Amino acid sequence: MLTSELDSATLEGLVSAAVAAPSLHNTQPWRFRFRPDTTTLEVHAVPQPALRITDPSGRGLHLSVGAAVFNLRVAIRQAGHEPVVRLLPRTPEPDLLAAVRLAGPSRPPEGGGRDLYSAIWRRHSSRLPFTDAPVPAAILTELAEAARAEEAFLELPSEQEIHRLLAATAEGERRAVSEPGRRRERWQAVQDDPSRHYGIPTEAIGPLDAEGRLPQRDFAALRPGEHQRTAAFEARPRVAVLGTARDEPADWLRAGQALERVLLLATAHGLRASLLSQALEWSDLRWALRDPRHGPGHVQMLIRLGYGPEGAPTPRAPVAEVLDRDG
Ligand SMILES: Cc1cc2nc3c(=O)[nH]c(=O)nc-3n(C[C@H](O)[C@H](O)[C@H](O)COP(=O)(O)O)c2cc1C
């Protein structure tokens, strides 16, 4: 019987894989509850009052939880079971975002034969400069197929279009650093204390682009006495646009799963990635990110891809802090 087979080491392994997912400012806004009667792992959101200006609708929170759900799926398959996902399974419970039942035995894994499970542990955001080596078209096509398999789309804009997307991102960045409330929310995300399990350590932040072409988030923006270093970045950043046809909470969860599937597949191909979400915090800029030639749709994330150094790891809360076994 599956329930008795699912020993606590396996359960902890599944949750460790889930929490390795990216999350907005590394807030890790998730809790897991195991229901042994149905061999189901429930994924609950933890609302983030500290990001009420940056993420008022909870869209970023849903993307983060969706990414954790994707890792859970990959890890459940690795453990030999078939994951059966229900998004928003009980609508009167707003914080219960997904229920993942372990059915068995597993079918062939997502990723078309690529080892996405080992990529879970190797994936980090890399905000460091990339080389000028282009990402091969065949890999980009594979990443777009991965997004489609998760009911999302991944557009691969031209250099001119990327220039336009980065200009909107720079405008989002400019607005954010001129608002004291938003600046404070960013500063709180940066942490130097190794005993804290949340937030972004300073070594994971990386320099700013000396040429100003690539407006990565300036986490130290105008923090008294702090100046972020600058460095030369790749001359032609490769940015992909992840989006969904609709823009409801379930679509945000799908976008999060698509985001993580794309990031893990990119990692399996030896690519690095960083995320640019500043323009998405402003409804006019988010609207402007759409490419009208591709028809209707809602942009959920800009993903920068390339070759370069691995990003520094970020901390995670211990499994015991996020897993409730009692049901
Ligand atoms: C919804 C969302 C938005 C994000 N936006 C940004 C961003 O604008 N800039 C950035 O550098 N990282 C961004 N990130 C990446 C997180 O900061 C990162 O995932 C987190 O610090 C954990 O680090 P890791 O990705 O290396 O595991 C975002 C992540 C998510 C899920």
The ligand as an SDF file (V2000), in Angstrom:
LIG
                    3D

 31 33  0  0  0  0  0  0  0  0999 V2000
    7.7610   35.7600   -9.0760 C   0  0  0  0  0  0  0  0  0  0  0  0
    9.2520   35.9500   -8.9850 C   0  0  0  0  0  0  0  0  0  0  0  0
    9.8210   37.1910   -9.3230 C   0  0  0  0  0  0  0  0  0  0  0  0
   11.1990   37.3700   -9.2620 C   0  0  0  0  0  0  0  0  0  0  0  0
   11.7380   38.5800   -9.6450 N   0  0  0  0  0  0  0  0  0  0  0  0
   13.0790   38.7490   -9.6410 C   0  0  0  0  0  0  0  0  0  0  0  0
   13.6690   39.9690  -10.0970 C   0  0  0  0  0  0  0  0  0  0  0  0
   12.9770   40.8940  -10.5390 O   0  0  0  0  0  0  0  0  0  0  0  0
   15.0090   40.0880  -10.0650 N   0  0  0  0  0  0  0  0  0  0  0  0
   15.8150   39.0730   -9.6180 C   0  0  0  0  0  0  0  0  0  0  0  0
   17.0330   39.2390   -9.6150 O   0  0  0  0  0  0  0  0  0  0  0  0
   15.2980   37.9040   -9.1890 N   0  0  0  0  0  0  0  0  0  0  0  0
   13.9540   37.7170   -9.2030 C   0  0  0  0  0  0  0  0  0  0  0  0
   13.4130   36.5280   -8.7740 N   0  0  0  0  0  0  0  0  0  0  0  0
   14.3200   35.4450   -8.3180 C   0  0  0  0  0  0  0  0  0  0  0  0
   14.3460   35.3060   -6.7950 C   0  0  0  0  0  0  0  0  0  0  0  0
   14.9810   36.4130   -6.2020 O   0  0  0  0  0  0  0  0  0  0  0  0
   15.0940   34.0120   -6.4530 C   0  0  0  0  0  0  0  0  0  0  0  0
   14.3950   32.9320   -6.9980 O   0  0  0  0  0  0  0  0  0  0  0  0
   15.2440   33.7800   -4.9530 C   0  0  0  0  0  0  0  0  0  0  0  0
   16.0650   34.7560   -4.3840 O   0  0  0  0  0  0  0  0  0  0  0  0
   15.8300   32.3870   -4.6670 C   0  0  0  0  0  0  0  0  0  0  0  0
   17.0900   32.2620   -5.2890 O   0  0  0  0  0  0  0  0  0  0  0  0
   17.4010   31.1370   -6.3630 P   0  0  0  0  0  0  0  0  0  0  0  0
   16.5560   31.4130   -7.5700 O   0  0  0  0  0  0  0  0  0  0  0  0
   18.8640   31.2910   -6.6450 O   0  0  0  0  0  0  0  0  0  0  0  0
   17.0460   29.8160   -5.7490 O   0  0  0  0  0  0  0  0  0  0  0  0
   12.0400   36.3100   -8.8270 C   0  0  0  0  0  0  0  0  0  0  0  0
   11.4690   35.0650   -8.4990 C   0  0  0  0  0  0  0  0  0  0  0  0
   10.0930   34.8740   -8.5990 C   0  0  0  0  0  0  0  0  0  0  0  0
    9.5180   33.5130   -8.2960 C   0  0  0  0  0  0  0  0  0  0  0  0
  1  2  1  0
  2  3  1  0
  2 30  2  0
  3  4  2  0
  4  5  1  0
  4 28  1  0
  5  6  2  0
  6  7  1  0
  6 13  1  0
  7  8  2  0
  7  9  1  0
  9 10  1  0
 10 11  2  0
 10 12  1  0
 12 13  2  0
 13 14  1  0
 14 15  1  0
 14 28  1  0
 15 16  1  0
 16 17  1  0
 16 18  1  0
 18 19  1  0
 18 20  1  0
 20 21  1  0
 20 22  1  0
 22 23  1  0
 23 24  1  0
 24 25  2  0
 24 26  1  0
 24 27  1  0
 28 29  2  0
 29 30  1  0
 30 31  1  0
M  END
$$$$
